[in-house]
Amino acid sequence: MRLLFMGVASGWREVLAHKLRSFLTLFGIVLGAAALVGMLGVVKGLLRGWEVMIYETGGIERISVMSRPPPESQREMAALSPGRTLNDVEAILAAVPLAQRVTAEVGIPNGARLYFQGRATGQAVRGVLPATFIMDRFEVAQGRLIGELDLELQTQVVVLGAAIADYLFPRGLDPLDRVITINGLPFTVCGVLRDYHAVGSSGGGSSRVSSKNSAVFIPLTTAQTLFRIDENVDTINVQLADIADMPHAMEQIYNVLTHVHRGIQDVRLETREDLLKRFEETKASYTYSLGGVAAIGLIVGGIGIMNVMLASISERVREIGVRRALGAKRRDVLVQILAESLTLAVAGGVVGMVASVVLIKVLQQVVVESNRPELSAGALVVGVLFSGIVGVLAGLYPAIRASRLSPVEALRTD
């Protein structure tokens, strides 16, 4: 430990004695460390939009029940199946204990036209169950959401996204309890969703989240009665409490639906595991590629440290010879040179961390919020740690070379 402290002290003496040389040497490490931490922060910011999108659209603990043609052997009996209906929702809730909540949706065929006092817009209107708002994490800013009583009474109420409400209603006019028309039929606005532009409005997954501002919801039973000619639903989603239950839950859901559909195998189950896998692959590729580019800067800085240490050893050959003649072992010389190299690298790394903080703060002011870089303590630790590793590796060859100097030959050097 004493040798290590001596090496650190010697390293600082070298820094102060050769300020310009030390500055140029540290500059490479500073740039490399700052670039490494900055790249990690940028990658984290880029991928945050994906994480938000996955969370805001129901998470990965989600199973979608999709329609499919029955097997060839069941084609002639396909009409026996009622298809996907609200009976499926009730059956899953009753017979699949792993299902935390189940919801269904229907759309209006050929789209819908919303109209209010001379303002009109075409939007996709979704007939939903109350569980949809919980599963897809919709939050109301004004009024209320669709409830069970709306389903039972088939009320003609509508919940509007923030962007739709802003477009249909002039500034200052409260949308609540106003009557709009959807394809010519009157609907009373019972709620307005919060503005999701605050989450992000550009790029990748965040655009999926901000699209919540254009959502329009009516009770599912109302949509079926007014705009559909059958009782089928377009979408059934099941949310689990734990992703670990996915295989068992899928088996149970498939068995239940096969029974409800009278043995006709006309559904398939989809999960978000592929989406999660794609996200993890993208995250890894960004981290390794951009982090690798930044690491090259550290390696270049390490080469600079190696050159400086070799030059320093050449200038101190006689000093090393005197130490060896006075009883210093090869190990003592090795530790001292390594400690000096480590001191230079860590000093550069610390300055690089300060530079990276400034860099991230600047980027946070100019980059859109959805992709805004994030600074983490872990990234700072990684930056300093890599700087130290580069310092040790860069000083290894000079240290070995210095420790192998012959005391006799070293003392003869002028």
Stockholm file with secondary structure:
# STOCKHOLM 1.0

chainA/1-414         MRLLFMGVASGWREVLAHKLRSFLTLFGIVLGAAALVGMLGVVKGLLRGWEVMIYETGGIERISVMSRPPPESQREMAALSPGRTLNDVEAILAAVPLAQRVTAEVGIPNGARLYFQGRATGQAVRGVLPATFIMDRFEVAQGRLIGELDLELQTQVVVLGAAIADYLFPRGLDPLDRVITINGLPFTVCGVLRDYHAVGSSGGGSSRVSSKNSAVFIPLTTAQTLFRIDENVDTINVQLADIADMPHAMEQIYNVLTHVHRGIQDVRLETREDLLKRFEETKASYTYSLGGVAAIGLIVGGIGIMNVMLASISERVREIGVRRALGAKRRDVLVQILAESLTLAVAGGVVGMVASVVLIKVLQQVVVESNRPELSAGALVVGVLFSGIVGVLAGLYPAIRASRLSPVEALRTD
#=GR chainA/1-414 SS CHHHHHHHHHHHHHHHHTHHHHHHHHHHHHHHHHHHHHHHHHHHHHHHHHHHHHHHTTCSSEEEEEECCCCGGGGGGGGGCCCSCHHHHHHHHHHCTTEEEEEEEEECTTCEEEEETTEEEEECEEEECTHHHHHTTCCEEEECCCCHHHHHHTCCEEEECHHHHHHHSCTTCCCTTCEEEETTEEEEEEEEECCGGGTCCSSHHHHHHHGGGGCEEEEHHHHHHHHCSSSCCSEEEEEESCGGGHHHHHHHHHHHHHHHTTTCCCEEEEESHHHHHHHHHHHHHHHHHHHHHHHHHHHHHHHHHHHHHHHHHHHTHHHHHHHHHTTCCHHHHHHHHHHHHHHHHHHHHHHHHHHHHHHHHHHHHHSCGGGCCCCCHHHHHHHHHHHHHHHHHHHHHHHHHHHTCCHHHHHHCC
#=GC SS_cons         CHHHHHHHHHHHHHHHHTHHHHHHHHHHHHHHHHHHHHHHHHHHHHHHHHHHHHHHTTCSSEEEEEECCCCGGGGGGGGGCCCSCHHHHHHHHHHCTTEEEEEEEEECTTCEEEEETTEEEEECEEEECTHHHHHTTCCEEEECCCCHHHHHHTCCEEEECHHHHHHHSCTTCCCTTCEEEETTEEEEEEEEECCGGGTCCSSHHHHHHHGGGGCEEEEHHHHHHHHCSSSCCSEEEEEESCGGGHHHHHHHHHHHHHHHTTTCCCEEEEESHHHHHHHHHHHHHHHHHHHHHHHHHHHHHHHHHHHHHHHHHHHTHHHHHHHHHTTCCHHHHHHHHHHHHHHHHHHHHHHHHHHHHHHHHHHHHHSCGGGCCCCCHHHHHHHHHHHHHHHHHHHHHHHHHHHTCCHHHHHHCC
//
